[in-house]
C-alpha cells in the first residue's frame, strides 16, 4: 500500500461534519444506468433507426440552447462498443469504485465524484464554447471515461501493489496499469494538439486536477512541500538520541558543581529566578551561589 494517510484538510473536515452526505453505492446506480441506456439505445436503433444516446451526451452547443439535462446525463452514457466490453467495463469500474468507497467512506467518495463532475462540466463547457465559436460544430465531449479513470488512479495510489488479471489471464500490478493509462491519455492529448484540436486535448485535465486535489496530502509528503507536524509530547527518536549524546544522557546539570541527574538520580534540581537566563542548580547550591547577571 502506497498511500493511506489523508491528513486533516478541509475535505476530511467536511466529511467528518457531514457523515450522511452522499449516495451509498453511487457507482452501482451509475453502472446500472449505463446498462439501461445501452439496451434502450440498441432497441431504438433497431426499431426507429435513431440513437437514444445522442439525447444524453455532453454537447455544449445543445446545452446552451436549453438542453440542461445533458449536464448530468453524460455520466450514464456508455462508451463501450459491444455488450461484452460494456459488461467488462461496468464490472471493472464498479469493483474499483466499491473498493474506494469502502476505503474513503460514502461521504468522501461521493464528494470526489461530484467534484469530478463539476470540474469536468466547467472545463467541458469552456472548451465546447471555444469549439463552437471557432468551428461551429456540435460534437459530443466524452467526459465519463476520464472521470472513471481518476477513480482508478486513486485506487492505484492506495493499492499499487495489488495484482489484477488483465483480460482475466495476465497478472499486472495496479500501479503499472495506471501508469499505462496515463501515458495513453497523454499521447492522445498530444495527438489532438498536433491536429489543432487543443480544446478537446485539455478536457482530461479536469479529472487529473480532481485526482490531485483529493490526494494532495500524499503529494505534499512525497515532494517534501510541508514538514510533519506532531504532538509536542511525542518523542522523536533521532532528536532524543542527538540530545542525549550532547548532554551525555543527563537532563539537569548544576551550574556550580557540575553534578547531573545521571550522577545522582535522587538529587533535586531547581532553576534560579534571580539569574539572567536558565541556570540549573542542585539542592546544595540553589540557595548558595552567586547570581549570574548579563549586565
CORFENSUL-V784601 format. One record per residue. N is the residue number from 0. RES is the residue in one letter. PHI is phi in whole degrees, 0 to 359 (none if undefined). PSI is psi in whole degrees, -180 to 180 (999 if undefined). D_FIRST is the distance of its C-alpha to the first C-alpha in Angstrom with 2 decimals. Layout:
n=(N | N)
res=(RES | RES)
phi=(PHI | PHI)
psi=(PSI | PSI)
d_first=(D_FIRST | D_FIRST)
This chain:
n=(0 | 1 | 2 | 3 | 4 | 5 | 6 | 7 | 8 | 9 | 10 | 11 | 12 | 13 | 14 | 15 | 16 | 17 | 18 | 19 | 20 | 21 | 22 | 23 | 24 | 25 | 26 | 27 | 28 | 29 | 30 | 31 | 32 | 33 | 34 | 35 | 36 | 37 | 38 | 39 | 40 | 41 | 42 | 43 | 44 | 45 | 46 | 47 | 48 | 49 | 50 | 51 | 52 | 53 | 54 | 55 | 56 | 57 | 58 | 59 | 60 | 61 | 62 | 63 | 64 | 65 | 66 | 67 | 68 | 69 | 70 | 71 | 72 | 73 | 74 | 75 | 76 | 77 | 78 | 79 | 80 | 81 | 82 | 83 | 84 | 85 | 86 | 87 | 88 | 89 | 90 | 91 | 92 | 93 | 94 | 95 | 96 | 97 | 98 | 99 | 100 | 101 | 102 | 103 | 104 | 105 | 106 | 107 | 108 | 109 | 110 | 111 | 112 | 113 | 114 | 115 | 116 | 117 | 118 | 119 | 120 | 121 | 122 | 123 | 124 | 125 | 126 | 127 | 128 | 129 | 130 | 131 | 132 | 133 | 134 | 135 | 136 | 137 | 138 | 139 | 140 | 141 | 142 | 143 | 144 | 145 | 146 | 147 | 148 | 149 | 150 | 151 | 152 | 153 | 154 | 155 | 156 | 157 | 158 | 159 | 160 | 161 | 162 | 163 | 164 | 165 | 166 | 167 | 168 | 169 | 170 | 171 | 172 | 173 | 174 | 175 | 176 | 177 | 178 | 179 | 180 | 181 | 182 | 183 | 184 | 185 | 186 | 187 | 188 | 189 | 190 | 191 | 192 | 193 | 194 | 195 | 196 | 197 | 198 | 199 | 200 | 201 | 202 | 203 | 204 | 205 | 206 | 207 | 208 | 209 | 210 | 211 | 212 | 213 | 214 | 215 | 216 | 217 | 218 | 219 | 220 | 221 | 222 | 223 | 224 | 225 | 226 | 227 | 228 | 229 | 230 | 231 | 232 | 233 | 234 | 235 | 236 | 237 | 238 | 239 | 240 | 241 | 242 | 243 | 244 | 245 | 246 | 247 | 248 | 249 | 250 | 251 | 252 | 253 | 254 | 255 | 256 | 257 | 258 | 259 | 260 | 261 | 262 | 263 | 264 | 265 | 266 | 267 | 268 | 269 | 270 | 271 | 272 | 273 | 274 | 275 | 276 | 277 | 278 | 279 | 280 | 281 | 282 | 283 | 284 | 285 | 286 | 287 | 288 | 289 | 290 | 291 | 292 | 293 | 294)
res=(X | X | X | X | X | X | X | X | X | X | X | X | X | X | X | X | X | X | X | X | X | X | X | X | X | X | X | X | X | X | X | X | X | X | X | X | X | X | X | X | X | X | X | X | X | X | X | X | X | X | X | X | X | X | X | X | X | X | X | X | X | X | X | X | X | X | X | X | X | X | X | X | X | X | X | X | X | X | X | X | X | X | X | X | X | X | X | X | X | X | X | X | X | X | X | X | X | X | X | X | X | X | X | X | X | X | X | X | X | X | X | X | X | X | X | X | X | X | X | X | X | X | X | X | X | X | X | X | X | X | X | X | X | X | X | X | X | X | X | X | X | X | X | X | X | X | X | X | X | X | X | X | X | X | X | X | X | X | X | X | X | X | X | X | X | X | X | X | X | X | X | X | X | X | X | X | X | X | X | X | X | X | X | X | X | X | X | X | X | X | X | X | X | X | X | X | X | X | X | X | X | X | X | X | X | X | X | X | X | X | X | X | X | X | X | X | X | X | X | X | X | X | X | X | X | X | X | X | X | X | X | X | X | X | X | X | X | X | X | X | X | X | X | X | X | X | X | X | X | X | X | X | X | X | X | X | X | X | X | X | X | X | X | X | X | X | X | X | X | X | X | X | X | X | X | X | X | X | X | X | X | X | X | X | X | X | X | X | X | X | X | X | X | X | X)
phi=(none | 264 | 222 | 219 | 289 | 264 | 80 | 228 | 275 | 299 | 295 | 293 | 293 | 296 | 294 | 291 | 281 | 233 | 294 | 268 | 290 | 101 | 242 | 299 | 55 | 301 | 294 | 297 | 294 | 293 | 296 | 298 | 296 | 295 | 295 | 297 | 298 | 297 | 293 | 297 | 295 | 295 | 294 | 295 | 291 | 283 | 272 | 246 | 53 | 219 | 271 | 284 | 297 | 297 | 275 | 246 | 293 | 278 | 231 | 306 | 298 | 284 | 296 | 292 | 273 | 116 | 275 | 289 | 298 | 293 | 293 | 241 | 293 | 295 | 289 | 255 | 278 | 285 | 245 | 268 | 268 | 213 | 302 | 296 | 294 | 296 | 296 | 295 | 292 | 295 | 296 | 294 | 289 | 293 | 297 | 289 | 292 | 295 | 296 | 292 | 293 | 293 | 285 | 268 | 99 | 297 | 297 | 292 | 294 | 297 | 295 | 298 | 292 | 296 | 298 | 297 | 296 | 296 | 296 | 295 | 293 | 298 | 292 | 297 | 294 | 297 | 292 | 294 | 292 | 298 | 297 | 293 | 275 | 254 | 245 | 57 | 250 | 232 | 271 | 287 | 246 | 277 | 261 | 296 | 299 | 289 | 294 | 293 | 296 | 296 | 297 | 295 | 294 | 296 | 295 | 294 | 288 | 282 | 234 | 297 | 271 | 290 | 262 | 237 | 269 | 288 | 58 | 64 | 229 | 270 | 283 | 225 | 288 | 296 | 295 | 284 | 297 | 296 | 297 | 297 | 298 | 296 | 298 | 297 | 294 | 296 | 299 | 294 | 296 | 297 | 297 | 294 | 297 | 295 | 276 | 83 | 261 | 294 | 293 | 280 | 293 | 273 | 301 | 298 | 298 | 299 | 291 | 293 | 296 | 298 | 300 | 289 | 298 | 276 | 243 | 300 | 305 | 296 | 289 | 300 | 292 | 294 | 269 | 69 | 287 | 237 | 264 | 293 | 250 | 234 | 298 | 298 | 281 | 285 | 269 | 276 | 299 | 294 | 294 | 295 | 293 | 293 | 296 | 296 | 291 | 290 | 264 | 56 | 92 | 258 | 250 | 234 | 218 | 290 | 286 | 261 | 263 | 84 | 291 | 238 | 290 | 283 | 288 | 222 | 300 | 273 | 287 | 266 | 235 | 223 | 254 | 275 | 279 | 270 | 277 | 278 | 117 | 259 | 248 | 260 | 224 | 283 | 295 | 281 | 236 | 296 | 252 | 220 | 204 | 273 | 295 | 265 | 234 | 281 | 287)
psi=(131 | -42 | 129 | -36 | 121 | -11 | -166 | 58 | -175 | -33 | -45 | -37 | -39 | -44 | -34 | -37 | -23 | 69 | -22 | 6 | 144 | 178 | 117 | 141 | 44 | -43 | -29 | -39 | -43 | -43 | -43 | -40 | -38 | -40 | -43 | -45 | -40 | -43 | -45 | -41 | -37 | -44 | -41 | -36 | -37 | -39 | -43 | -2 | 44 | 146 | 121 | -31 | -30 | -19 | -9 | -15 | 157 | 104 | 104 | -38 | -40 | -31 | -40 | -19 | -1 | -2 | 71 | -20 | -21 | -16 | -20 | -38 | -14 | -20 | -20 | 11 | 116 | 142 | 24 | 148 | -13 | 159 | -37 | -47 | -32 | -50 | -38 | -46 | -40 | -42 | -43 | -48 | -32 | -39 | -48 | -36 | -38 | -40 | -43 | -37 | -37 | -35 | -44 | -29 | 157 | -41 | -48 | -41 | -43 | -40 | -39 | -46 | -42 | -43 | -41 | -40 | -46 | -46 | -40 | -42 | -44 | -49 | -39 | -41 | -41 | -47 | -36 | -38 | -38 | -43 | -41 | -41 | -6 | -40 | -8 | 41 | 161 | 56 | 147 | 153 | 123 | 103 | -26 | -38 | -46 | -33 | -44 | -33 | -36 | -33 | -44 | -37 | -40 | -44 | -36 | -29 | -34 | -45 | 58 | -30 | -3 | 133 | 136 | 155 | 108 | 124 | 28 | 16 | -55 | 119 | 125 | 136 | 147 | -33 | -33 | -37 | -41 | -41 | -41 | -43 | -43 | -42 | -43 | -40 | -42 | -42 | -41 | -39 | -43 | -40 | -42 | -37 | -41 | -33 | 2 | 8 | 56 | -26 | -33 | -28 | -24 | -9 | -42 | -16 | -29 | -46 | -36 | -39 | -43 | -39 | -46 | -32 | -46 | -10 | 18 | -40 | -37 | -45 | -31 | -46 | -41 | -39 | -3 | 31 | -38 | 158 | 150 | 134 | 123 | 169 | 133 | -18 | -16 | 132 | 123 | 124 | -46 | -41 | -42 | -38 | -39 | -43 | -40 | -36 | -37 | -39 | 3 | 35 | -6 | 163 | -33 | 142 | 129 | 132 | -11 | -60 | -15 | 4 | 146 | 168 | -16 | -33 | -41 | 93 | -23 | -8 | 138 | 143 | 146 | 159 | 135 | 128 | -15 | -15 | 146 | 105 | -178 | 92 | 129 | 142 | 148 | 176 | -24 | -20 | 2 | -33 | 10 | 71 | 163 | 123 | 137 | 124 | 141 | -25 | 999)
d_first=(0.00 | 3.81 | 6.06 | 7.47 | 10.83 | 13.44 | 16.37 | 19.84 | 21.27 | 23.96 | 21.74 | 20.28 | 23.84 | 25.29 | 22.98 | 23.78 | 27.47 | 27.50 | 25.38 | 27.62 | 27.13 | 26.15 | 26.68 | 24.78 | 23.69 | 24.67 | 23.33 | 25.36 | 28.43 | 27.77 | 27.17 | 30.31 | 32.20 | 31.34 | 32.66 | 35.78 | 36.42 | 36.09 | 38.61 | 40.99 | 40.87 | 41.66 | 44.59 | 45.85 | 45.85 | 47.82 | 50.25 | 50.81 | 49.48 | 47.53 | 43.86 | 42.51 | 39.23 | 41.31 | 42.04 | 38.37 | 36.95 | 36.16 | 39.34 | 40.16 | 43.85 | 44.27 | 42.27 | 44.71 | 47.50 | 46.39 | 43.97 | 41.42 | 39.67 | 37.99 | 35.83 | 33.91 | 34.80 | 32.93 | 29.67 | 31.29 | 32.73 | 31.34 | 30.83 | 30.91 | 33.97 | 34.43 | 33.88 | 31.49 | 29.29 | 29.59 | 28.38 | 25.55 | 24.33 | 24.92 | 22.99 | 19.98 | 19.94 | 20.65 | 17.77 | 15.14 | 17.08 | 17.27 | 13.53 | 13.28 | 16.37 | 15.15 | 12.13 | 14.45 | 17.77 | 20.86 | 22.22 | 19.37 | 18.80 | 22.60 | 22.99 | 20.49 | 22.46 | 25.77 | 25.00 | 24.11 | 27.39 | 29.43 | 28.22 | 28.73 | 32.19 | 33.24 | 32.35 | 33.66 | 36.92 | 37.35 | 36.84 | 38.90 | 41.79 | 41.85 | 41.90 | 44.60 | 46.86 | 46.57 | 46.76 | 47.93 | 45.58 | 43.87 | 40.94 | 37.81 | 34.51 | 31.40 | 28.93 | 27.06 | 25.26 | 23.70 | 22.78 | 20.95 | 19.28 | 17.87 | 16.22 | 14.57 | 13.48 | 11.82 | 10.00 | 9.04 | 7.70 | 5.62 | 4.90 | 6.11 | 6.49 | 8.19 | 11.87 | 14.67 | 18.35 | 20.08 | 23.58 | 22.75 | 23.25 | 21.05 | 17.42 | 15.33 | 11.65 | 10.89 | 10.44 | 13.90 | 15.40 | 14.58 | 16.10 | 19.07 | 19.65 | 19.77 | 22.14 | 24.32 | 24.63 | 25.58 | 28.08 | 29.53 | 29.92 | 31.72 | 33.91 | 34.93 | 35.79 | 37.95 | 39.76 | 40.48 | 38.39 | 36.40 | 36.35 | 34.28 | 32.05 | 30.88 | 29.91 | 26.19 | 25.84 | 25.88 | 22.61 | 20.99 | 22.46 | 21.17 | 17.60 | 17.95 | 19.71 | 17.04 | 14.19 | 16.68 | 15.39 | 12.36 | 15.02 | 17.37 | 15.26 | 14.37 | 18.07 | 19.48 | 21.57 | 21.64 | 21.69 | 19.94 | 22.44 | 22.61 | 25.33 | 28.30 | 28.59 | 25.30 | 26.20 | 24.45 | 24.82 | 25.74 | 28.17 | 29.72 | 30.10 | 31.75 | 34.04 | 34.99 | 35.96 | 38.03 | 39.77 | 39.95 | 38.35 | 40.67 | 40.26 | 43.96 | 46.83 | 50.46 | 51.88 | 55.28 | 54.95 | 51.38 | 50.43 | 46.77 | 45.01 | 43.76 | 47.41 | 48.52 | 45.84 | 48.66 | 49.98 | 49.62 | 48.84 | 49.71 | 49.50 | 52.84 | 53.23 | 56.35 | 54.75 | 53.27 | 49.63 | 47.46 | 49.51 | 48.89 | 51.78 | 52.23 | 54.49 | 57.42 | 57.26 | 55.85 | 59.47 | 61.02 | 59.81 | 60.79 | 58.83 | 56.96 | 57.68 | 56.49 | 59.78)
